[in-house]
Amino acid sequence: MTFQVFLSEKAQQDLDAIPTKQAEQILVDCRRLADDPIPDGKRVKKLQGFKDALYRLRAGDYRVVFRRTGTRIDIVRVLSKGDFQRAY
């Protein structure tokens, strides 16, 4: 099953603020979600304590927060590790 990956406006703003080389690697990792978005406990984990099912993808020093609905994956935010820990 292949999923479609969409960036929210806020996630695009987050990516624009990240250095180009790192942003490209994050986008590669996000594209991989289209093939396998299932939490494995290492790179992808389900976030606890949220009404909507939110997941995080570890991409180097950054964390990608996403929501999975049917065959659609919405990238909600792309945050540095420190910002992610404060926000989530």
Backbone as JSON Lines, residues from 0, in Angstrom:
{"i":0,"aa":"M","n":[0.84,-1.17,0.0],"ca":[0.0,0.0,0.0],"c":[0.9,1.24,0.0]}
{"i":1,"aa":"T","n":[0.62,2.16,-0.88],"ca":[1.38,3.4,-0.97],"c":[0.55,4.55,-0.42]}
{"i":2,"aa":"F","n":[1.19,5.38,0.37],"ca":[0.54,6.53,0.98],"c":[0.94,7.79,0.24]}
{"i":3,"aa":"Q","n":[0.12,8.83,0.33],"ca":[0.45,10.14,-0.23],"c":[0.89,11.04,0.91]}
{"i":4,"aa":"V","n":[1.99,11.75,0.71],"ca":[2.55,12.62,1.74],"c":[2.3,14.07,1.37]}
{"i":5,"aa":"F","n":[1.74,14.84,2.32],"ca":[1.45,16.26,2.11],"c":[2.1,17.09,3.21]}
{"i":6,"aa":"L","n":[2.65,18.23,2.84],"ca":[3.24,19.16,3.81],"c":[2.23,20.24,4.17]}
{"i":7,"aa":"S","n":[2.08,20.51,5.47],"ca":[1.24,21.63,5.87],"c":[2.01,22.92,5.62]}
{"i":8,"aa":"E","n":[1.31,24.03,5.66],"ca":[1.95,25.33,5.44],"c":[3.0,25.59,6.52]}
{"i":9,"aa":"K","n":[2.69,25.22,7.76],"ca":[3.62,25.42,8.87],"c":[4.86,24.54,8.71]}
{"i":10,"aa":"A","n":[4.68,23.3,8.24],"ca":[5.82,22.42,8.01],"c":[6.72,22.98,6.91]}
{"i":11,"aa":"Q","n":[6.12,23.56,5.88],"ca":[6.91,24.16,4.8],"c":[7.71,25.34,5.33]}
{"i":12,"aa":"Q","n":[7.12,26.14,6.21],"ca":[7.84,27.26,6.83],"c":[9.0,26.74,7.68]}
{"i":13,"aa":"D","n":[8.75,25.65,8.42],"ca":[9.82,25.05,9.22],"c":[10.98,24.6,8.34]}
{"i":14,"aa":"L","n":[10.66,23.95,7.22],"ca":[11.7,23.48,6.31],"c":[12.48,24.63,5.69]}
{"i":15,"aa":"D","n":[11.79,25.72,5.39],"ca":[12.46,26.88,4.8],"c":[13.49,27.48,5.74]}
{"i":16,"aa":"A","n":[13.31,27.31,7.05],"ca":[14.22,27.86,8.04],"c":[15.42,26.95,8.32]}
{"i":17,"aa":"I","n":[15.39,25.73,7.78],"ca":[16.45,24.76,8.02],"c":[17.47,24.85,6.87]}
{"i":18,"aa":"P","n":[18.76,24.67,7.17],"ca":[19.76,24.67,6.09],"c":[19.39,23.68,4.97]}
{"i":19,"aa":"T","n":[19.7,24.07,3.73],"ca":[19.25,23.33,2.55],"c":[19.6,21.85,2.57]}
{"i":20,"aa":"K","n":[20.84,21.51,2.89],"ca":[21.26,20.1,2.86],"c":[20.46,19.26,3.84]}
{"i":21,"aa":"Q","n":[20.24,19.79,5.04],"ca":[19.46,19.06,6.04],"c":[17.99,18.97,5.64]}
{"i":22,"aa":"A","n":[17.46,20.04,5.06],"ca":[16.06,20.04,4.61],"c":[15.85,18.99,3.52]}
{"i":23,"aa":"E","n":[16.82,18.86,2.62],"ca":[16.7,17.85,1.55],"c":[16.67,16.45,2.14]}
{"i":24,"aa":"Q","n":[17.51,16.18,3.15],"ca":[17.53,14.87,3.79],"c":[16.22,14.59,4.51]}
{"i":25,"aa":"I","n":[15.65,15.6,5.14],"ca":[14.36,15.45,5.82],"c":[13.28,15.1,4.81]}
{"i":26,"aa":"L","n":[13.3,15.76,3.65],"ca":[12.31,15.47,2.61],"c":[12.46,14.04,2.09]}
{"i":27,"aa":"V","n":[13.7,13.55,1.98],"ca":[13.92,12.16,1.57],"c":[13.3,11.22,2.59]}
{"i":28,"aa":"D","n":[13.53,11.51,3.88],"ca":[12.95,10.68,4.94],"c":[11.42,10.72,4.91]}
{"i":29,"aa":"C","n":[10.86,11.89,4.62],"ca":[9.4,12.03,4.53],"c":[8.85,11.22,3.36]}
{"i":30,"aa":"R","n":[9.57,11.21,2.25],"ca":[9.12,10.41,1.09],"c":[9.11,8.93,1.41]}
{"i":31,"aa":"R","n":[10.04,8.49,2.27],"ca":[10.07,7.08,2.68],"c":[8.83,6.69,3.47]}
{"i":32,"aa":"L","n":[8.22,7.68,4.12],"ca":[6.98,7.4,4.86],"c":[5.88,6.89,3.94]}
{"i":33,"aa":"A","n":[5.92,7.29,2.68],"ca":[4.91,6.85,1.72],"c":[4.93,5.33,1.56]}
{"i":34,"aa":"D","n":[6.09,4.71,1.77],"ca":[6.2,3.26,1.63],"c":[5.94,2.53,2.95]}
{"i":35,"aa":"D","n":[6.34,3.14,4.09],"ca":[6.22,2.44,5.36],"c":[6.04,3.41,6.53]}
{"i":36,"aa":"P","n":[4.8,3.87,6.79],"ca":[4.57,4.82,7.88],"c":[4.26,4.16,9.23]}
{"i":37,"aa":"I","n":[4.41,2.84,9.31],"ca":[4.05,2.11,10.52],"c":[5.1,2.34,11.6]}
{"i":38,"aa":"P","n":[4.68,2.66,12.84],"ca":[5.65,2.87,13.92],"c":[6.48,1.63,14.17]}
{"i":39,"aa":"D","n":[7.8,1.8,14.2],"ca":[8.69,0.68,14.46],"c":[9.38,0.8,15.82]}
{"i":40,"aa":"G","n":[9.12,1.91,16.51],"ca":[9.7,2.1,17.83],"c":[11.09,2.68,17.82]}
{"i":41,"aa":"K","n":[11.69,2.81,16.65],"ca":[13.03,3.37,16.56],"c":[12.98,4.74,15.91]}
{"i":42,"aa":"R","n":[12.7,4.79,14.62],"ca":[12.64,6.07,13.9],"c":[11.25,6.67,13.93]}
{"i":43,"aa":"V","n":[10.22,5.82,13.94],"ca":[8.83,6.31,13.95],"c":[8.16,5.82,15.22]}
{"i":44,"aa":"K","n":[7.59,6.78,15.97],"ca":[6.88,6.43,17.2],"c":[5.55,7.17,17.24]}
{"i":45,"aa":"K","n":[4.58,6.55,17.89],"ca":[3.3,7.21,18.11],"c":[3.43,8.09,19.34]}
{"i":46,"aa":"L","n":[2.96,9.33,19.25],"ca":[3.01,10.25,20.39],"c":[1.85,9.98,21.32]}
{"i":47,"aa":"Q","n":[2.12,9.95,22.59],"ca":[1.1,9.64,23.6],"c":[0.42,10.93,24.08]}
{"i":48,"aa":"G","n":[-0.85,10.82,24.45],"ca":[-1.56,11.92,25.09],"c":[-2.24,12.9,24.14]}
{"i":49,"aa":"F","n":[-2.42,12.53,22.88],"ca":[-3.09,13.41,21.93],"c":[-4.37,12.76,21.47]}
{"i":50,"aa":"K","n":[-5.43,13.57,21.32],"ca":[-6.72,13.06,20.86],"c":[-6.58,12.47,19.47]}
{"i":51,"aa":"D","n":[-5.95,13.24,18.56],"ca":[-5.65,12.71,17.23],"c":[-4.38,11.88,17.3]}
{"i":52,"aa":"A","n":[-4.3,10.84,16.51],"ca":[-3.09,10.02,16.48],"c":[-1.98,10.78,15.76]}
{"i":53,"aa":"L","n":[-0.98,11.2,16.52],"ca":[0.17,11.88,15.96],"c":[1.38,10.97,16.09]}
{"i":54,"aa":"Y","n":[2.26,11.06,15.12],"ca":[3.48,10.27,15.11],"c":[4.67,11.19,14.93]}
{"i":55,"aa":"R","n":[5.85,10.71,15.3],"ca":[7.05,11.48,15.04],"c":[8.06,10.6,14.31]}
{"i":56,"aa":"L","n":[8.74,11.21,13.38],"ca":[9.81,10.57,12.62],"c":[11.1,11.23,13.03]}
{"i":57,"aa":"R","n":[12.07,10.44,13.43],"ca":[13.38,10.98,13.77],"c":[14.2,11.1,12.49]}
{"i":58,"aa":"A","n":[14.61,12.32,12.16],"ca":[15.39,12.59,10.95],"c":[16.63,13.38,11.35]}
{"i":59,"aa":"G","n":[17.66,12.67,11.77],"ca":[18.88,13.33,12.23],"c":[18.62,14.12,13.49]}
{"i":60,"aa":"D","n":[18.97,15.42,13.48],"ca":[18.75,16.28,14.65],"c":[17.36,16.9,14.64]}
{"i":61,"aa":"Y","n":[16.51,16.48,13.73],"ca":[15.17,17.05,13.6],"c":[14.11,15.98,13.83]}
{"i":62,"aa":"R","n":[12.92,16.43,14.19],"ca":[11.78,15.54,14.4],"c":[10.64,16.01,13.51]}
{"i":63,"aa":"V","n":[10.07,15.07,12.76],"ca":[8.96,15.36,11.86],"c":[7.69,14.83,12.53]}
{"i":64,"aa":"V","n":[6.74,15.71,12.78],"ca":[5.47,15.31,13.39],"c":[4.46,15.14,12.26]}
{"i":65,"aa":"F","n":[3.81,13.97,12.22],"ca":[2.85,13.73,11.15],"c":[1.62,13.02,11.66]}
{"i":66,"aa":"R","n":[0.57,13.08,10.85],"ca":[-0.72,12.46,11.13],"c":[-1.03,11.54,9.95]}
{"i":67,"aa":"R","n":[-1.51,10.34,10.25],"ca":[-1.86,9.38,9.2],"c":[-3.36,9.18,9.19]}
{"i":68,"aa":"T","n":[-3.99,9.41,8.01],"ca":[-5.43,9.24,7.85],"c":[-5.66,8.45,6.58]}
{"i":69,"aa":"G","n":[-6.1,7.22,6.72],"ca":[-6.3,6.39,5.54],"c":[-4.99,6.22,4.79]}
{"i":70,"aa":"T","n":[-4.97,6.62,3.52],"ca":[-3.75,6.53,2.72],"c":[-3.07,7.89,2.59]}
{"i":71,"aa":"R","n":[-3.41,8.8,3.47],"ca":[-2.84,10.16,3.44],"c":[-1.98,10.39,4.67]}
{"i":72,"aa":"I","n":[-0.81,10.97,4.47],"ca":[0.07,11.35,5.56],"c":[0.26,12.86,5.5]}
{"i":73,"aa":"D","n":[-0.11,13.54,6.57],"ca":[0.04,15.0,6.64],"c":[1.2,15.33,7.56]}
{"i":74,"aa":"I","n":[2.22,15.96,7.02],"ca":[3.35,16.42,7.81],"c":[2.9,17.71,8.51]}
{"i":75,"aa":"V","n":[2.85,17.68,9.84],"ca":[2.33,18.8,10.61],"c":[3.43,19.8,10.93]}
{"i":76,"aa":"R","n":[4.56,19.34,11.44],"ca":[5.67,20.21,11.83],"c":[7.0,19.52,11.57]}
{"i":77,"aa":"V","n":[8.05,20.31,11.41],"ca":[9.42,19.83,11.34],"c":[10.19,20.69,12.34]}
{"i":78,"aa":"L","n":[10.62,20.07,13.45],"ca":[11.23,20.81,14.54],"c":[12.59,20.23,14.91]}
{"i":79,"aa":"S","n":[13.46,21.09,15.45],"ca":[14.71,20.59,16.0],"c":[14.38,19.74,17.22]}
{"i":80,"aa":"K","n":[15.32,18.93,17.63],"ca":[15.07,18.03,18.77],"c":[14.65,18.82,20.01]}
{"i":81,"aa":"G","n":[15.34,19.91,20.31],"ca":[15.02,20.71,21.5],"c":[13.63,21.33,21.41]}
{"i":82,"aa":"D","n":[13.3,21.89,20.25],"ca":[11.97,22.49,20.07],"c":[10.88,21.44,20.16]}
{"i":83,"aa":"F","n":[11.15,20.25,19.63],"ca":[10.18,19.16,19.69],"c":[9.91,18.77,21.15]}
{"i":84,"aa":"Q","n":[10.96,18.67,21.95],"ca":[10.79,18.28,23.35],"c":[9.99,19.31,24.14]}
{"i":85,"aa":"R","n":[10.16,20.59,23.81],"ca":[9.4,21.64,24.48],"c":[7.93,21.64,24.03]}
{"i":86,"aa":"A","n":[7.69,21.37,22.75],"ca":[6.34,21.47,22.19],"c":[5.51,20.21,22.42]}
{"i":87,"aa":"Y","n":[6.15,19.05,22.39],"ca":[5.39,17.8,22.49],"c":[5.85,16.99,23.67]}
